[in-house]
């Protein structure tokens, strides 16, 4: 869904927040973070409505963010990356973990 | 209902803009209001005077610092010659006059919605810690000092870099004790005591503009982040945000202090933590941003003063962008000549 600004979409623009799936071991801290409020568009533009900060992510980052918002496990996210890109599961897991560490560093998780 | 005639100050839309032009524009945006807008300027070069789509008439005012009588006489003159039902003062220096003589103005038939004197004093940076505690928001480590000895112990405690601030005006960042002492002396010489020594908070600037009706009711608020500022630190690009911590603090500011009038809370966010930096007891220069996202504070202010219904929907969407730009007006010499020679200019007469 696109807002009138034409760039961002997210819960505050009408999309429902993702519900946690029963039994899923989500990324530690993710349930409490600002991550679930982020407005993300399909081009990888990310807007944090809490602080007003915006940034862009590449297609790998975008998939990881989407996975986290859908409360997928790291394994599920890595598996999805192997479906989308030419990458081994181990490497995909490392990339996803590095990205999650960056999200923690900027306190989005 | 007859047209209401609204006086708006701060129409100096220059590089350090006053809020008045945005206020006038907000009043024009409310199609249910029948208003005439009178620009109250302090200089013939204030651009607002020349914006005929916003102002019906403009007057040159004496400086409020020049004393009660001249200012009051000028308002009485405007009231008797053109009409004046309401004034929205938007400069800090005007607020003591409108606060102090609000009742007298009301008796003259000129209404205002401004903070009480006690509320007005809350803007002092020496009161910031108390206010922050009351409304549940952090402030940077702060010490209020009135001697070099106290300054030195505050510096030892807080460390560097450190902000050295006057209670109301001026703020400098110091990296050494010598620098801090020099800024201390310069602020004391210009503005007097006390001096505020404050931990330097790095991060992004967040602001919230709000309006209280004086009974604790919130008549609207909008939170923003400044994305781009000028060399004078004035917003040029911004975005609406929903920082719940900041919005809750602003709502509490209205309810706890029964704040009457507009206000702006200036905050910094560092690693997700929000710190209150400053309180401005008036509309900020960017207040049209709030109008643009559906929260028309000047209109709500006017409506509250005249017991007109105030729109219930006062929410806004985050992620709305504000972009300032420059604009030019080309006109005849006539308005300039008249404002210089007679102190007033009426756009209606020019039609």
Interface residues (C-beta under 8 A of the other chain):
Chain A: X3 X4 X5 X7 X8 X10 X12 X13 X34 X39 X47 X49 X50 X51 X52 X53 X54 X107
Chain B: X204 X206 X224 X225 X227 X238 X239 X240 X241 X242 X243 X244 X269 X271 X272 X317 X318 X319 X320 X321
